[in-house]
Amino acid sequence: MSYVDAEIASQPDCWREAAQLAATVADRLPRPGERVAVVGCGTSWFMAMAYATRREHAGKGETDAFQASEFPAGRRYDRVIAITRSGTTTEVTDLLAALRGVLPTTVLVGDPVAPAVALADATVPLPFADERAVVQSRFATTALALLRAHLGDNVAALSADAEVAVRAPLPIDPARIEQVTFLGRGWTVGLAHEAALKCREAATFWAEAYPAMDYRHGPISVAAPGRLVWALGDLPDGLPEDVAATGAAFVHSRTHGYRSVIGTWAAGRTPLDPMADLILTQRFAVTLATSRGLDPDAPRHLSRSVVLA
């Protein structure tokens, strides 16, 4: 088993631990009504996108997400949250250094002694979710699970869905697919971007991601037999029919077709939470990698952290 396989399978336990931790670090996380920015790079940025949209839609306060290098200098926030597995990523550490004494900052980090810890005003360490693999899986989703627990989401139910997702058969055989497009709506747009990134990182596979409502404004032109559209979360009316007309395969956890493909575990169940769906996309990416003769623990041109000279 690869490192990333084992780390993907450990996510249910990590999410439960994150939910317990959330109650003890509430003073380091955004209070209702605060204006918040959430930053990260790569996978962490996509988790920031998901949390920012979910927090704002929950009525907890205006929340923006930025790639760390693109944080708008001079814009005022009550708090900036940085998500960084290694705590060494140059864009994140540079931003935290620039914000010292200017805006309150909190860092969610895998390594509790990383450079980012000394630069932030507050730290939420997640060493139990840190990873050996280059390709991120459990750290990022555990950070999101903690933030969702702080919003009041039922992470116990979410973890139960994750238990299903780490064991269920994949909804489609990756060997049948030459290209995949992931779609999301609202907070799951960030999850869709993360799913596509996993396929590119682990398997050097042609994968795209879009807001589901925007998909018909051009990207649907690449849909065809042998290609896949995989939607996370809510669907726009008519989209499954539009995809079917292209001949592309379609996967969605909230439709009967997805449940019948996966198997009997879903009979009589409510649909999986989209974060549990994300686990299925992680497993899909790793299976793609191995089917293409690639080592998902040694992705091309990548390292665990980008540290610039």
N, C-alpha and C positions, 0 to 999 in steps of 0.2 A: 504494500500500500504506500502511495506517495504521501509526503508530508501534507500536501493540500487536501488529499482525500480524508485523512484523519482529522484535519482541522475543520473541514466542512461538516463532518459527522458529529463533531463536538459542540456544534452551535446551540442545540437545545439546552444543554447544561450551562453554557456560558450566558445565555439569555436569562436563565433563572437567577444566576448569581448577580447579573447586572441589575435585575429588578430589586433584589435585596439591598444591593449597594446604593441604589437610587435614593432610598429613604434616609440614608446616613450622610449624603452629600448634597442635600437639597439647597443648603445655603450657598453652594458654589455654582448653582445652576440658575437659569433665568427665573425671575419672579413674574407672576402674572402682570401684564401691563408694560413690562420693560420692552424697549425697542432694542432688538438683538440682531447682530450679524453672526453668521456661522461660516467658518472658512476651512478649507482643506485643499489637498491636491489629489488628482486622480480619484481613486475609490472614495477617499475621505470627502472630497468635494461632492460626490454624488450622494453620500449619506447626509451631508450638510443640506443639499437641495431638498431631500426627502423630509428631513426634520423641519426645515424652515417653513415649507408649505403646510405641513401637518400642524405645526404650532400656531401659525396664523389662522388657519381654517378652524382650529379649536377655540379661537377667540382669546388666546393668551397674550397677544401683542404682535405688533408689526415685526416681521422676521425676514431677513434677507440672507442669501447664500452667495458666496463668492469663491472663486479660485483664489488662493492666498495671494498670488502675485497681482491680482486684479482688484484688490480691496480699494475702494474709493477714498483716497486720502482727503482728510478734512470733513468727511461725513460723520455726524455725531450719532453714537449709539450708547445705550445704557450698559451694554455688555457685549463683548466679542467672545465667541466660543471657537476654539481651534480644535480640530480633530486630526491627530497625527499618530500613526502606529509607532514609528521609530522615535519621534521627538527630535529628529535630526534634519528633517527636510528643509532645505535652504529657504524656500519661499516662506515657510511657516515661521522659522526662527527669525528671519529678517523682519517679518511683520510684527511678531511679538515684541521684538526689540524696539521697533519704531513706535509701538503703542504704549510702552512703559511710561507711566505717569500721565498718559493722555486719556486712555479709556481702560476701564476694568476688563481684564481678560481671564478666561478659564481655559485650560488645555485638557482634553481627553487624550490619554497617551498610554501606550503599552508598556514602555520602559519608565519606571518611576524615577530614574536618575538621569534621564536624557537631558540634553541642553535646553529643550523647550520648557522644562519644569522650572528652571531657574529664571526664565524670562517672563513667565506668566504670573499673574497675581494669585491664582488658585489652580489647583490640579485635581483631576479625577483620574487616578491611576487604574488601569485595567490590565495588570500583568497576567491574570488568569486567561486573558483572551489574546495575548501576544502570540506571534506565529513564527515558525521557522521558515515557512514557505515564502517565496518571493511574491506570488500571486495572493493578494489579500482575500480573505473570506470572513473568518469569525471575528477578527478585531473590529472591522467596520460595522458589521451587523450588530455586534454586542454594544458598541457605542450608540447605535441607533436604538437598540432595545432599551438601554438605560435612559436615553432621552425620552423615549415614548413612555416608559414607566413614570418618569417625572411629569409627563403630561396627564397621567391618569389612565393610560391604556392598560388593558388586561394582558400583561406579559405572561402570566401563567397559561392562559389560553393560547397565546402566540407560541409559547414554547411547546405546547402539545401539538400544534399544527406543524412545528418544526420537526418533531419526532416522526410524524408521518412523512414529511418531505425527505428526510435522510434515508428512508427505507423503501419508499414507493418506487415502482418501476418508472423509468423516464417516460414521458408522454409520447415521445416519438424517437425513432432510431436515428441517431446523428449521421449514420452512414448513408441515409437517404437524402441528406440535405447538403446543398452546395452554398447556401447563403441564408442568413437569418436576420430579421428585423424585429426588434423589441419595441413595444409600445406601452405608454403609461398615461395616466390622467391624474392631475393634481399632484399629490405627494409621491405617486408611483412613477412619475417621469424620471426622477432620480434613480429609482430602482431599475428602470428600463436601460438607462445609460450604463449603470453598473453591470447589468447582465451582458450587454454588448461588449463592454470592456473586458469582461472575463473571457469571452470567446476570442477576442483579438490577442489578449495577453497569453493565455494558456495554449491556444491552438493556432495562432496566426491565421484566424478564420475571418472571412468577410462578414462583418456584423455591424449593424447600424441601430440607432435608437432615435425615436421621435415622440412628441406628444401625439396621442392617438387621434385627436381631432385634426392634426396637421398632416397626418399620413396621406390623406387623399389629395393633398395639395402638392403633388409631385412625387414623393417617395414611392407611392404605390406602383409607379411605372417599372420598378425593378422586380415586382412580384411575378412569379411564373411557376410552372411545374418544376419540382425539385427544390424550391425555395420555401422558406418558412416565415410566417408572421406569428409572433408570440406576444400576447398581451398580458399585462400585469395590472390587476385592479379593475375598475369600472370601464365599460366599453361604450362608445358612441353607438346609437341606434344605427343599424344597417351595415356596420363595418364588417361583421362576419360574412355577410352575403357579398359585399364588394370584394373581399379577399377571395372568397370561393370562386367568383367569376374569373379571377386571374389564373386559376389552377394551382395556386400556392397552398401549402398546408397551413392550418391554423390551429394554434394552441391557446387555450384560455381556461383558467381554473373555475370560472364562474359560468361555464356553459355545460350542457349535458354531454356534448361530444368529448370534452376533455376528461370528464369523470369516467365515461365509458372506456376511453383509451387507457387511462391509468389502471383501472381495475376495481376490484370489489371493495378495497379499503374505503372508497369514497361513498359507497352506497348509504344513503340516508344522512350523510354528513352535510353541514354547512360548508361553503367554499373555504379553502385555505386562505389565511391572511396573505397578502401579497409578499410579505417578507419571507414566508415559508415557500411561496412560489419562487422567490429569488434563489433559495437553496437548490431547487430543481434546476434552475438555469446554471448555477455553479457546477453542479454535477454533469450537466449537459456539456459544458465547456471542457471539463476534465476528460470526459469520455471522448469528446472530439479530438483532444490532444493525443490521447493514447491510440485512437483509431488511425491517426495520421502519422504514427511512429514518433511522436514528440514526447519529451519528458516535461510534464506540467510543473515539476519542481525546478526546472532550468529554462525558463522562458527566454526567448531570444532578445538580446539587447537590454534586458531589464536587471535591476538590482532592488534590494529591499527598500532602499531609500535613495532619493536623489539629492546628493550633496555637491553643490557647485563650488568651483574654485573662486 
